[in-house]
Every structure is written in structure tokens, then in C-alpha cells.
Amino acid sequence: MSFNGYLFWNKANVKWKRGITWRPNFIYFTVSGQYGLGNNVQQLKKTTINDISTTTTNGTTTRQIVKSQSAYNGVFKEFKTFTPSFELIFSPIKSFAINVFGDYNFINGSDKTKYNMDNYGSIAAGIYFYGDGSSKINIGAFYKWTKDNTANSWTEQIGLKTSIPITPLN
């Protein structure tokens, strides 16, 4: 089950008071929430397992074949969770925007105790360049912090975002 809502305030459709010379190109704000099953896959450590098989041919030649597979180290847990999330995009000028987004997982009280889990979430901030008219520029970069409950710390990540959820008016 989920719900969401958004506000899109575009420069072209907002009536501003006379005398105001600067106004943002657009402001976009959305909040959403989801209730359902969550899991701890983000907290499991990814490892590589090598499966080595050895064969001997002609009594003297030994051949080893290594097959690598990725796996997650730890116990996979599934629990009920409520996850509110948000995104704010503020464009002070045409073709450039500031983007902030995040989420937080509230784990059901009985599941929290049963699986020895804590609430966790993430927040990110970045800049975004979008195309004006026929331009093909459509990319952003962000810096994200995610709570790591196993180490009681925050892990950091740099990423790219290749779209925003709206099409700004020219």
C-alpha cells in the first residue's frame, strides 16, 4: 500500500507581486509513503565465491577451472516496514537545479525485536542539469549518506541521476 502527493510551482504559472524581479524557474516537492514488506539486503556484505574444480587428464596434466559467483554474506531478513520519502528540486535558473531526496524505514515494533533490526534510512543532495528545449543534457550528480546499523555509522556514496520526475516548462 502506498500514497504520494506533490507540488509543482512553475515560473510561468505563478502570479508574483509587482516589483519582484527574480523568481525561481520551478520548485518541485513530493512526499510519499509506503507500507509493506522490507528487507535487510542493503546491510548484507557482497562477497565473491570461487568454485574451483580440478581434473587430471593423461595422468600428468592437472587442469583447474575457477567459476566465480557473487553472494551476500549474512542472514536475509524480511519484515513489515513503513517508509516515508521525499524529494525537493529547486531550480534557481533555467537548466540548473538543486536536488535533495531521502527516505527512512520505520520497522514494525514486533518485527524490530524479532529480527534485531533498527530503523534506517538515507539522505542525498546534489545538482542537476536538464535540457532546455531540444538540448539533450539530462544529468545530475549526488552525494548520499545511508545509515549502516551494523556498524552504527553512515556509509557514503557518490552517484549519477539521469532524470528528474518532471518536465520543466521553457
MARTI-964458 format. One record per residue (C-alpha): residue number from 1; residue in one letter; x, y, z. Coordinates in nm, 2 decimals. Layout:
N
<atom><n>NUM</n><res>A</res><u>X</u><v>Y</v><w>Z</w></atom>
...
END
This chain:
170
<atom><n>1</n><res>M</res><u>0.00</u><v>0.00</v><w>0.00</w></atom>
<atom><n>2</n><res>S</res><u>0.14</u><v>0.34</v><w>-0.08</w></atom>
<atom><n>3</n><res>F</res><u>0.04</u><v>0.71</v><w>-0.11</w></atom>
<atom><n>4</n><res>N</res><u>0.20</u><v>1.02</v><w>-0.25</w></atom>
<atom><n>5</n><res>G</res><u>0.15</u><v>1.38</v><w>-0.34</w></atom>
<atom><n>6</n><res>Y</res><u>0.35</u><v>1.66</v><w>-0.50</w></atom>
<atom><n>7</n><res>L</res><u>0.36</u><v>2.03</v><w>-0.55</w></atom>
<atom><n>8</n><res>F</res><u>0.49</u><v>2.18</v><w>-0.88</w></atom>
<atom><n>9</n><res>W</res><u>0.53</u><v>2.55</v><w>-0.88</w></atom>
<atom><n>10</n><res>N</res><u>0.65</u><v>2.68</v><w>-1.22</w></atom>
<atom><n>11</n><res>K</res><u>0.77</u><v>3.03</v><w>-1.31</w></atom>
<atom><n>12</n><res>A</res><u>0.51</u><v>3.06</v><w>-1.59</w></atom>
<atom><n>13</n><res>N</res><u>0.20</u><v>2.97</v><w>-1.38</w></atom>
<atom><n>14</n><res>V</res><u>0.26</u><v>3.16</v><w>-1.06</w></atom>
<atom><n>15</n><res>K</res><u>0.13</u><v>3.51</v><w>-1.01</w></atom>
<atom><n>16</n><res>W</res><u>0.41</u><v>3.71</v><w>-0.84</w></atom>
<atom><n>17</n><res>K</res><u>0.37</u><v>4.06</v><w>-0.68</w></atom>
<atom><n>18</n><res>R</res><u>0.48</u><v>4.35</v><w>-0.89</w></atom>
<atom><n>19</n><res>G</res><u>0.83</u><v>4.47</v><w>-0.82</w></atom>
<atom><n>20</n><res>I</res><u>0.97</u><v>4.12</v><w>-0.78</w></atom>
<atom><n>21</n><res>T</res><u>1.24</u><v>4.09</v><w>-1.04</w></atom>
<atom><n>22</n><res>W</res><u>1.38</u><v>3.75</v><w>-0.96</w></atom>
<atom><n>23</n><res>R</res><u>1.18</u><v>3.43</v><w>-0.92</w></atom>
<atom><n>24</n><res>P</res><u>1.29</u><v>3.06</v><w>-0.94</w></atom>
<atom><n>25</n><res>N</res><u>1.23</u><v>2.87</v><w>-1.26</w></atom>
<atom><n>26</n><res>F</res><u>1.05</u><v>2.60</v><w>-1.07</w></atom>
<atom><n>27</n><res>I</res><u>1.01</u><v>2.43</v><w>-0.74</w></atom>
<atom><n>28</n><res>Y</res><u>0.90</u><v>2.07</v><w>-0.72</w></atom>
<atom><n>29</n><res>F</res><u>0.83</u><v>1.89</v><w>-0.39</w></atom>
<atom><n>30</n><res>T</res><u>0.70</u><v>1.54</v><w>-0.34</w></atom>
<atom><n>31</n><res>V</res><u>0.63</u><v>1.33</v><w>-0.04</w></atom>
<atom><n>32</n><res>S</res><u>0.53</u><v>0.96</v><w>-0.04</w></atom>
<atom><n>33</n><res>G</res><u>0.49</u><v>0.68</v><w>0.19</w></atom>
<atom><n>34</n><res>Q</res><u>0.48</u><v>0.30</v><w>0.15</w></atom>
<atom><n>35</n><res>Y</res><u>0.37</u><v>0.03</v><w>0.39</w></atom>
<atom><n>36</n><res>G</res><u>0.47</u><v>-0.33</v><w>0.32</w></atom>
<atom><n>37</n><res>L</res><u>0.75</u><v>-0.58</v><w>0.34</w></atom>
<atom><n>38</n><res>G</res><u>1.11</u><v>-0.46</v><w>0.37</w></atom>
<atom><n>39</n><res>N</res><u>1.43</u><v>-0.65</v><w>0.39</w></atom>
<atom><n>40</n><res>N</res><u>1.79</u><v>-0.61</v><w>0.51</w></atom>
<atom><n>41</n><res>V</res><u>1.97</u><v>-0.67</v><w>0.18</w></atom>
<atom><n>42</n><res>Q</res><u>2.14</u><v>-0.32</v><w>0.20</w></atom>
<atom><n>43</n><res>Q</res><u>2.31</u><v>-0.43</v><w>0.52</w></atom>
<atom><n>44</n><res>L</res><u>2.44</u><v>-0.76</v><w>0.38</w></atom>
<atom><n>45</n><res>K</res><u>2.80</u><v>-0.77</v><w>0.26</w></atom>
<atom><n>46</n><res>K</res><u>2.86</u><v>-0.87</v><w>-0.10</w></atom>
<atom><n>47</n><res>T</res><u>3.13</u><v>-1.14</v><w>-0.15</w></atom>
<atom><n>48</n><res>T</res><u>3.27</u><v>-1.34</v><w>-0.43</w></atom>
<atom><n>49</n><res>I</res><u>3.28</u><v>-1.71</v><w>-0.41</w></atom>
<atom><n>50</n><res>N</res><u>3.52</u><v>-1.91</v><w>-0.63</w></atom>
<atom><n>51</n><res>D</res><u>3.42</u><v>-2.26</v><w>-0.71</w></atom>
<atom><n>52</n><res>I</res><u>3.74</u><v>-2.45</v><w>-0.81</w></atom>
<atom><n>53</n><res>S</res><u>3.72</u><v>-2.79</v><w>-0.98</w></atom>
<atom><n>54</n><res>T</res><u>4.03</u><v>-2.99</v><w>-1.06</w></atom>
<atom><n>55</n><res>T</res><u>4.06</u><v>-3.26</v><w>-1.33</w></atom>
<atom><n>56</n><res>T</res><u>4.36</u><v>-3.47</v><w>-1.42</w></atom>
<atom><n>57</n><res>T</res><u>4.40</u><v>-3.58</v><w>-1.78</w></atom>
<atom><n>58</n><res>N</res><u>4.65</u><v>-3.83</v><w>-1.93</w></atom>
<atom><n>59</n><res>G</res><u>4.77</u><v>-3.90</v><w>-1.57</w></atom>
<atom><n>60</n><res>T</res><u>5.01</u><v>-3.60</v><w>-1.57</w></atom>
<atom><n>61</n><res>T</res><u>4.82</u><v>-3.28</v><w>-1.67</w></atom>
<atom><n>62</n><res>T</res><u>4.61</u><v>-3.11</v><w>-1.40</w></atom>
<atom><n>63</n><res>R</res><u>4.35</u><v>-2.86</v><w>-1.50</w></atom>
<atom><n>64</n><res>Q</res><u>4.17</u><v>-2.62</v><w>-1.27</w></atom>
<atom><n>65</n><res>I</res><u>3.86</u><v>-2.45</v><w>-1.36</w></atom>
<atom><n>66</n><res>V</res><u>3.75</u><v>-2.15</v><w>-1.15</w></atom>
<atom><n>67</n><res>K</res><u>3.39</u><v>-2.03</v><w>-1.16</w></atom>
<atom><n>68</n><res>S</res><u>3.32</u><v>-1.71</v><w>-0.97</w></atom>
<atom><n>69</n><res>Q</res><u>2.98</u><v>-1.61</v><w>-0.83</w></atom>
<atom><n>70</n><res>S</res><u>2.86</u><v>-1.32</v><w>-0.62</w></atom>
<atom><n>71</n><res>A</res><u>2.67</u><v>-1.39</v><w>-0.30</w></atom>
<atom><n>72</n><res>Y</res><u>2.57</u><v>-1.19</v><w>0.01</w></atom>
<atom><n>73</n><res>N</res><u>2.72</u><v>-1.28</v><w>0.35</w></atom>
<atom><n>74</n><res>G</res><u>2.47</u><v>-1.28</v><w>0.64</w></atom>
<atom><n>75</n><res>V</res><u>2.12</u><v>-1.37</v><w>0.71</w></atom>
<atom><n>76</n><res>F</res><u>1.85</u><v>-1.23</v><w>0.49</w></atom>
<atom><n>77</n><res>K</res><u>1.55</u><v>-1.10</v><w>0.69</w></atom>
<atom><n>78</n><res>E</res><u>1.21</u><v>-0.98</v><w>0.58</w></atom>
<atom><n>79</n><res>F</res><u>0.99</u><v>-0.76</v><w>0.79</w></atom>
<atom><n>80</n><res>K</res><u>0.70</u><v>-0.51</v><w>0.78</w></atom>
<atom><n>81</n><res>T</res><u>0.80</u><v>-0.15</v><w>0.74</w></atom>
<atom><n>82</n><res>F</res><u>0.66</u><v>0.20</v><w>0.68</w></atom>
<atom><n>83</n><res>T</res><u>0.88</u><v>0.41</v><w>0.45</w></atom>
<atom><n>84</n><res>P</res><u>0.82</u><v>0.78</v><w>0.41</w></atom>
<atom><n>85</n><res>S</res><u>1.03</u><v>0.95</v><w>0.14</w></atom>
<atom><n>86</n><res>F</res><u>1.07</u><v>1.30</v><w>-0.01</w></atom>
<atom><n>87</n><res>E</res><u>1.23</u><v>1.48</v><w>-0.30</w></atom>
<atom><n>88</n><res>L</res><u>1.28</u><v>1.86</v><w>-0.34</w></atom>
<atom><n>89</n><res>I</res><u>1.40</u><v>2.00</v><w>-0.66</w></atom>
<atom><n>90</n><res>F</res><u>1.47</u><v>2.38</v><w>-0.67</w></atom>
<atom><n>91</n><res>S</res><u>1.57</u><v>2.55</v><w>-1.00</w></atom>
<atom><n>92</n><res>P</res><u>1.70</u><v>2.90</v><w>-0.94</w></atom>
<atom><n>93</n><res>I</res><u>1.77</u><v>2.95</v><w>-1.31</w></atom>
<atom><n>94</n><res>K</res><u>1.68</u><v>2.77</v><w>-1.63</w></atom>
<atom><n>95</n><res>S</res><u>1.87</u><v>2.44</v><w>-1.70</w></atom>
<atom><n>96</n><res>F</res><u>2.01</u><v>2.40</v><w>-1.34</w></atom>
<atom><n>97</n><res>A</res><u>1.85</u><v>2.26</v><w>-1.03</w></atom>
<atom><n>98</n><res>I</res><u>1.94</u><v>2.17</v><w>-0.67</w></atom>
<atom><n>99</n><res>N</res><u>1.81</u><v>1.82</v><w>-0.58</w></atom>
<atom><n>100</n><res>V</res><u>1.76</u><v>1.68</v><w>-0.22</w></atom>
<atom><n>101</n><res>F</res><u>1.60</u><v>1.35</v><w>-0.16</w></atom>
<atom><n>102</n><res>G</res><u>1.58</u><v>1.08</v><w>0.10</w></atom>
<atom><n>103</n><res>D</res><u>1.38</u><v>0.81</v><w>0.28</w></atom>
<atom><n>104</n><res>Y</res><u>1.35</u><v>0.64</v><w>0.62</w></atom>
<atom><n>105</n><res>N</res><u>1.24</u><v>0.29</v><w>0.71</w></atom>
<atom><n>106</n><res>F</res><u>1.04</u><v>0.25</v><w>1.03</w></atom>
<atom><n>107</n><res>I</res><u>1.03</u><v>-0.12</v><w>1.11</w></atom>
<atom><n>108</n><res>N</res><u>0.73</u><v>-0.26</v><w>1.28</w></atom>
<atom><n>109</n><res>G</res><u>0.79</u><v>-0.29</v><w>1.66</w></atom>
<atom><n>110</n><res>S</res><u>0.74</u><v>-0.66</v><w>1.70</w></atom>
<atom><n>111</n><res>D</res><u>0.95</u><v>-0.73</v><w>1.38</w></atom>
<atom><n>112</n><res>K</res><u>1.22</u><v>-0.50</v><w>1.51</w></atom>
<atom><n>113</n><res>T</res><u>1.26</u><v>-0.71</v><w>1.82</w></atom>
<atom><n>114</n><res>K</res><u>1.22</u><v>-1.04</v><w>1.65</w></atom>
<atom><n>115</n><res>Y</res><u>1.49</u><v>-0.97</v><w>1.38</w></atom>
<atom><n>116</n><res>N</res><u>1.71</u><v>-0.75</v><w>1.60</w></atom>
<atom><n>117</n><res>M</res><u>1.68</u><v>-0.46</v><w>1.34</w></atom>
<atom><n>118</n><res>D</res><u>1.69</u><v>-0.09</v><w>1.38</w></atom>
<atom><n>119</n><res>N</res><u>1.52</u><v>0.18</v><w>1.17</w></atom>
<atom><n>120</n><res>Y</res><u>1.74</u><v>0.30</v><w>0.89</w></atom>
<atom><n>121</n><res>G</res><u>1.73</u><v>0.55</v><w>0.60</w></atom>
<atom><n>122</n><res>S</res><u>1.93</u><v>0.77</v><w>0.37</w></atom>
<atom><n>123</n><res>I</res><u>1.95</u><v>1.13</v><w>0.25</w></atom>
<atom><n>124</n><res>A</res><u>2.12</u><v>1.27</v><w>-0.06</w></atom>
<atom><n>125</n><res>A</res><u>2.19</u><v>1.61</v><w>-0.21</w></atom>
<atom><n>126</n><res>G</res><u>2.31</u><v>1.71</v><w>-0.55</w></atom>
<atom><n>127</n><res>I</res><u>2.30</u><v>1.93</v><w>-0.86</w></atom>
<atom><n>128</n><res>Y</res><u>2.11</u><v>1.86</v><w>-1.17</w></atom>
<atom><n>129</n><res>F</res><u>2.15</u><v>1.99</v><w>-1.53</w></atom>
<atom><n>130</n><res>Y</res><u>1.85</u><v>1.95</v><w>-1.76</w></atom>
<atom><n>131</n><res>G</res><u>1.79</u><v>2.02</v><w>-2.12</w></atom>
<atom><n>132</n><res>D</res><u>1.62</u><v>2.34</v><w>-2.24</w></atom>
<atom><n>133</n><res>G</res><u>1.41</u><v>2.28</v><w>-2.54</w></atom>
<atom><n>134</n><res>S</res><u>1.58</u><v>2.04</v><w>-2.79</w></atom>
<atom><n>135</n><res>S</res><u>1.90</u><v>2.01</v><w>-2.58</w></atom>
<atom><n>136</n><res>K</res><u>2.00</u><v>1.65</v><w>-2.48</w></atom>
<atom><n>137</n><res>I</res><u>2.17</u><v>1.74</v><w>-2.15</w></atom>
<atom><n>138</n><res>N</res><u>1.99</u><v>1.55</v><w>-1.87</w></atom>
<atom><n>139</n><res>I</res><u>2.22</u><v>1.45</v><w>-1.59</w></atom>
<atom><n>140</n><res>G</res><u>2.29</u><v>1.52</v><w>-1.22</w></atom>
<atom><n>141</n><res>A</res><u>2.54</u><v>1.41</v><w>-0.96</w></atom>
<atom><n>142</n><res>F</res><u>2.45</u><v>1.35</v><w>-0.59</w></atom>
<atom><n>143</n><res>Y</res><u>2.62</u><v>1.26</v><w>-0.26</w></atom>
<atom><n>144</n><res>K</res><u>2.43</u><v>1.02</v><w>-0.05</w></atom>
<atom><n>145</n><res>W</res><u>2.45</u><v>0.91</v><w>0.32</w></atom>
<atom><n>146</n><res>T</res><u>2.30</u><v>0.58</v><w>0.43</w></atom>
<atom><n>147</n><res>K</res><u>2.27</u><v>0.47</v><w>0.79</w></atom>
<atom><n>148</n><res>D</res><u>2.46</u><v>0.14</v><w>0.85</w></atom>
<atom><n>149</n><res>N</res><u>2.31</u><v>-0.01</v><w>1.16</w></atom>
<atom><n>150</n><res>T</res><u>2.56</u><v>-0.30</v><w>1.18</w></atom>
<atom><n>151</n><res>A</res><u>2.85</u><v>-0.06</v><w>1.24</w></atom>
<atom><n>152</n><res>N</res><u>2.63</u><v>0.22</v><w>1.39</w></atom>
<atom><n>153</n><res>S</res><u>2.77</u><v>0.47</v><w>1.13</w></atom>
<atom><n>154</n><res>W</res><u>2.69</u><v>0.63</v><w>0.80</w></atom>
<atom><n>155</n><res>T</res><u>2.81</u><v>0.50</v><w>0.47</w></atom>
<atom><n>156</n><res>E</res><u>2.87</u><v>0.75</v><w>0.18</w></atom>
<atom><n>157</n><res>Q</res><u>2.81</u><v>0.71</v><w>-0.19</w></atom>
<atom><n>158</n><res>I</res><u>2.85</u><v>0.94</v><w>-0.49</w></atom>
<atom><n>159</n><res>G</res><u>2.62</u><v>0.87</v><w>-0.78</w></atom>
<atom><n>160</n><res>L</res><u>2.46</u><v>1.00</v><w>-1.10</w></atom>
<atom><n>161</n><res>K</res><u>2.10</u><v>1.07</v><w>-1.17</w></atom>
<atom><n>162</n><res>T</res><u>1.98</u><v>1.07</v><w>-1.52</w></atom>
<atom><n>163</n><res>S</res><u>1.63</u><v>1.21</v><w>-1.50</w></atom>
<atom><n>164</n><res>I</res><u>1.41</u><v>1.42</v><w>-1.28</w></atom>
<atom><n>165</n><res>P</res><u>1.04</u><v>1.33</v><w>-1.23</w></atom>
<atom><n>166</n><res>I</res><u>0.90</u><v>1.63</v><w>-1.41</w></atom>
<atom><n>167</n><res>T</res><u>0.95</u><v>1.82</v><w>-1.74</w></atom>
<atom><n>168</n><res>P</res><u>1.00</u><v>2.19</v><w>-1.66</w></atom>
<atom><n>169</n><res>L</res><u>0.84</u><v>2.44</v><w>-1.89</w></atom>
<atom><n>170</n><res>N</res><u>1.06</u><v>2.65</v><w>-2.11</w></atom>
END
